């Protein structure tokens, strides 16, 4: 129903970012309001994976605007035999000026705990570029609770007069923090190392 110049109400609707004709996951809401070229607001919202409900949200706001702007990202619900039901990347995105992006994210897993993440990429042409990633993981396994954290940073700086500074920082309290990583190199890593170099 059209309720305003650029506002529409939808009853019992669903939406997804999956490109498949038969999507593997979607979000369903009994009441949705669409603000054209701005956002979708739904309440309450249930996340489905392969027709199986995996998570409930009291409300969800999804931006429709193009370009870089602050807002929540669409989470990834799912299910596997190890974690049970999970929702990954419940995240807030914030662009800083023209050269940096910051994402604060949260993974919630029914059987194995939760993970808090901070990711940032930045680049300023002819001056510097790099990334910073930090995570804190609270795992539950065999009635034991463990707390692990990791920090990874890569930085390149042009200092002028043909001089450059490079830093590669990698630190983890335990490899458990990477076990569920989507990065295959990270999940299989056997060593971590850090380095700083200056070139003239």
PyMOL commands that set and color helices and strands:
alter all, ss='L'
color gray80, all
select helices_A, chain A and resi 175-178+184-188
alter helices_A, ss='H'
color red, helices_A
select strands_A, chain A and resi 2-4+7-15+25-35+39-49+52-57+60-63+71-72+76-80+84-96+100-109+113-124+128-141+144-160+163-172+195-199
alter strands_A, ss='S'
color yellow, strands_A
deselect
rebuild
show_as cartoon
